[in-house]
Amino acid sequence: MRQTQGRGIHKPSNLSVALSITTAYRTSDATRPYLDTMGEDGYQRYMYEGSDPALYTNRALRDAMQLRLPLAYFIGVAKGVYKPIYPIYIIGDNPGSLEFTLGFSAAEVGINLADLSAPDRVYAARTTKQRLHQPVFRGQVLAAYATSCAVCRLKHAELLDAAHIISDAEPDGLPVVPNGIAMCKIHHAAYDRNFLGISPDRVIKINEDLLNEVDGPMLKYGLQAMHDQKLIVPSARRLQPDRERLERRFDEFLAAAS
Ligand SMILES: [Zn+2]
C-alpha cells in the first residue's frame, strides 16, 4: 500500500480530493503520547505538508473538507505497521498554524471551535481519546510485544489488550508504551484487580489467597502457575515497562493483599 509509506497526504492523480492521510511512526512515539497534537478544544490536529497552504496536497485536504468527504487516517504504531482510523473528516483549516483540525463526523465540518462550551470540549476530548488515542496506544503496545501476552504468551490479538501500568484515570497514566503491557483478557483483568502483580524486577506475583485456593485448570494453570515467572518484555529498552511505574503499581498490589 503505497499511500501508507511515510508521512503524507494521498491524492490519486485522477481525483481532486485526498483519500487518506498518514502519520509515520518515529522511535520517540513510544515514549511521547500521541495526545500531544490534540488542541485545547479537544480536537486532533494534522500538520500541513510543508509550509505552503496552496500546495496541491494541502488543497486536496481542503477540498475534502468543503465536500465533507471522509478520509482514512493511517497512524504508524511501529516501524512499517499502521493503525487505520476510518472515517475521519477535515473539519477546520488553520493557515496561521499550518494545520488542519480532524473530527469524526461530517456534521462537525466548519464548526467554530473558539465558541465551543466547556462540556463540548470535554466531549470532543473524550471522543478523540476513544477514537484515536486508545487505538493508537493499543496498536503500539501490541506491536511492541509482538502480539503476545507478556504473562502467558497467548498470541491472538482478539484476546489481547494493552493494559495500563498506571491507570488512565490518573493524570500521569499516559497512553505511552513504557506505561503499557500487552496482556490477554484474563491476565489484564487479574492485573487491574490486583489478583496478579508485577514487581519492579518484572517478576509476576499471584495474590496469596488465590495461591492457596483449590479450583479448576484456569486457576491452576492460568494463574497459580504464573507465580514467580518472569514477565516477557520487548527487547528494545525504550519499549520496556518503566521501572518506576511498575514500582508504584506494585505497591498497590501489596497494599491490596494486606
Ligand atoms: Zn495471558
Boltz pocket constraint, residues with backbone or C-beta under 6 A from the ligand:
constraints:
  - pocket:
      binder: B
      contacts: [[A, 149], [A, 150], [A, 151], [A, 152], [A, 153], [A, 154], [A, 183], [A, 184], [A, 185], [A, 186], [A, 187]]
      max_distance: 6.0
